[in-house]
């Protein structure tokens, strides 16, 4: 887990990906390639949780429209819940 943490902290660009975003699929592929262990996505998720990795990004998207989010939660989500 210490080795995995080092690789994740170095970033996905350093791991050879085109964007600086880790996904469960990417981390699973990294684990398989580096440690020769194949994990299901749920196992990757649990491993990250054990390591104390946050489940959400610290920042939000710049293009996020708070008004649209609020409207969706109040109208669309309320309808879907019913």
C-alpha positions in Angstrom: 0.0 0.0 0.0 2.9 2.3 0.7 4.2 1.8 -2.9 0.8 2.3 -4.3 0.4 5.6 -2.3 3.7 6.9 -3.7 2.6 6.2 -7.3 -0.8 7.8 -6.8 0.8 10.9 -5.2 3.1 11.3 -8.1 0.0 11.7 -10.3 -1.5 10.0 -13.2 0.6 12.0 -15.7 3.7 10.5 -14.2 2.1 7.1 -14.5 1.7 7.7 -18.3 -1.9 8.9 -18.6 -2.9 11.9 -20.7 -4.9 13.7 -18.0 -4.3 14.3 -14.3 -7.3 12.3 -13.1 -7.3 9.0 -11.3 -10.2 6.7 -11.9 -11.0 3.3 -10.4 -10.3 1.8 -13.8 -6.9 3.5 -14.1 -5.9 2.6 -10.5 -7.0 -1.0 -11.1 -4.9 -1.2 -14.3 -2.0 0.4 -12.4 -2.3 -2.2 -9.6 -2.5 -5.0 -12.1 0.5 -3.8 -14.1 2.7 -2.9 -11.2 1.8 -5.6 -8.6 0.5 -8.4 -10.8 -2.8 -8.5 -8.9 -6.2 -8.0 -10.6 -8.8 -6.2 -8.5 -12.5 -5.6 -9.2 -13.5 -2.0 -9.1 -15.1 -2.5 -5.8 -11.9 -3.9 -4.4 -9.9 -0.9 -5.7 -12.5 1.3 -4.0 -12.1 -0.5 -0.7 -8.3 -0.4 -0.9 -8.4 3.4 -1.4 -10.8 3.8 1.5 -8.4 1.8 3.7 -5.6 4.1 2.6 -7.6 7.1 3.6 -8.0 8.5 0.1 -10.8 11.0 -0.2 -13.8 9.9 -2.2 -14.4 13.3 -3.8 -12.2 15.9 -5.4 -11.2 18.8 -3.2 -12.3 21.2 -5.9 -15.4 21.5 -8.0 -15.6 22.0 -11.7 -15.2 25.6 -12.8 -18.2 25.3 -15.1 -20.5 24.1 -12.3 -23.8 26.0 -12.3 -25.0 26.1 -8.6 -28.5 27.4 -9.7 -28.9 24.4 -12.1 -27.8 22.0 -9.4 -30.2 23.4 -6.9 -33.1 23.3 -9.4 -32.3 19.7 -10.3 -32.2 18.7 -6.6 -35.4 20.5 -5.8 -37.5 19.5 -8.8 -36.0 16.6 -10.7 -34.7 14.6 -7.7 -37.9 15.1 -5.8 -39.8 13.6 -8.8 -37.4 10.7 -9.2 -37.6 9.9 -5.5 -41.4 9.5 -5.7 
